Amino acid sequence: MERELKTAAGKVFLSIAYDAQNNWVYNNWVGNQSLESIILGANACLEVLAAHNCAYLINDNRRVAGQWSQANEWITHDWTPRAVAQGLTHMAHVISPEALARLSAENMSKRVSSSFEMEIFADTESAKEWLKQAQEENGN
């Protein structure tokens, strides 16, 4: 089942899907992201992670435009503790080819690295392989 979040204009800015076969949640972010859209989307992601008792997340930002570092403070101090409390252990973050989006991801990775394992990838296949390896190592 996929959940879509839309802007006021009706445009999808995030699709969230639980992949039962692989036991991970897949977030597909699209377009420019505001602090408000990031908060709405990240909170919705937590709901899906919790509903499936899932510890693994692919956060796909390949279709994100521009930076989103304005949300890193909130992600660090609000979202991350809640994600860890409900069991998130690994996040594979697939970056946008845009330089500003990459910088936002690198900044976020530094901030959350002591809370859960996060790796940055240029493509989803590498991200999936990393999560599969983590699951094998953790006996999942």
C-alpha positions in Angstrom: 0.0 0.0 0.0 1.3 3.4 -0.9 0.6 6.7 0.8 0.8 9.9 -1.1 1.2 13.4 0.4 0.2 16.4 -1.8 0.7 20.1 -1.8 -2.2 22.5 -1.5 -2.2 22.6 -5.3 -2.7 18.8 -5.5 0.9 17.9 -6.5 2.5 14.8 -4.9 5.6 15.8 -2.9 6.1 12.4 -1.2 5.1 8.8 -1.8 5.6 6.4 1.1 5.4 2.6 0.6 6.1 -0.4 2.8 7.9 -3.2 0.9 6.9 -6.3 2.8 9.1 -8.6 0.8 12.2 -6.6 1.8 10.9 -5.3 5.1 11.7 -1.6 4.5 9.9 1.6 3.9 10.6 3.5 0.7 10.1 7.3 0.6 10.1 9.0 -2.8 10.4 12.8 -2.4 9.6 15.0 -5.4 10.2 18.7 -6.1 11.1 21.6 -3.9 10.6 20.9 -0.2 9.6 23.4 2.4 10.1 23.0 6.2 6.4 22.3 6.4 6.4 19.6 3.7 9.4 17.9 5.3 7.8 17.9 8.7 4.5 16.5 7.3 6.3 13.9 5.2 8.8 12.8 7.9 6.0 12.4 10.4 4.0 10.4 7.9 7.0 8.2 7.3 7.2 7.5 11.1 3.6 6.4 11.0 4.4 3.8 8.3 7.6 2.6 10.0 5.7 2.2 13.2 2.7 0.4 11.6 5.1 -2.2 10.2 7.5 -2.3 13.1 10.2 -1.6 10.5 13.8 -0.6 11.2 14.9 0.1 7.6 14.3 3.1 5.4 15.2 4.2 1.9 14.8 7.9 1.6 14.9 8.6 -2.2 15.7 12.3 -3.0 16.7 11.9 -6.6 13.8 14.0 -7.7 14.2 16.7 -5.1 15.0 20.2 -6.3 17.1 22.6 -4.3 18.3 22.4 -0.8 16.4 21.3 2.3 18.9 22.0 5.0 16.4 24.3 6.7 14.9 21.1 8.1 18.1 19.5 9.5 17.7 21.1 12.9 14.2 19.7 13.2 15.2 16.3 11.8 18.1 16.1 14.3 16.3 17.2 17.5 12.7 16.1 16.9 12.3 13.4 14.2 15.5 11.4 14.9 14.8 10.7 18.6 11.3 9.6 17.7 12.5 7.4 14.9 15.1 5.7 17.0 12.6 5.2 19.9 10.3 3.3 17.6 13.2 1.2 16.2 14.8 2.8 13.1 18.3 1.5 12.8 19.3 2.1 9.2 18.5 4.7 6.6 19.8 4.6 3.0 19.6 8.1 1.6 19.6 8.4 -2.2 20.7 11.9 -3.2 19.6 14.2 -5.8 22.2 15.1 -8.5 21.9 18.7 -7.4 24.8 20.0 -5.4 22.7 21.9 -2.8 20.6 18.8 -2.1 23.8 16.7 -1.7 25.1 19.2 0.8 21.8 19.1 2.8 22.1 15.2 2.9 25.7 15.3 4.0 24.9 17.8 6.8 22.0 15.6 7.9 24.1 12.5 7.9 26.7 14.1 10.2 23.9 15.2 12.6 22.2 11.8 12.9 25.2 9.4 12.6 25.4 8.8 16.4 21.7 7.8 16.5 21.3 5.3 13.6 23.3 4.1 10.6 22.9 6.3 7.6 24.6 6.0 4.3 24.4 8.2 1.2 24.0 6.7 -2.2 23.7 8.0 -5.8 21.3 5.2 -6.9 18.6 3.1 -5.3 20.2 -0.3 -6.3 23.3 0.4 -4.1 21.0 1.6 -1.3 18.9 -1.6 -1.5 22.1 -3.7 -1.4 23.4 -1.9 1.6 20.1 -2.4 3.5 20.0 -6.1 2.5 23.5 -6.6 3.9 22.5 -4.8 7.1 19.5 -7.0 7.5 21.6 -10.1 7.0 24.1 -8.9 9.6 21.3 -8.3 12.0 19.5 -11.6 11.3 16.4 -10.0 9.8 
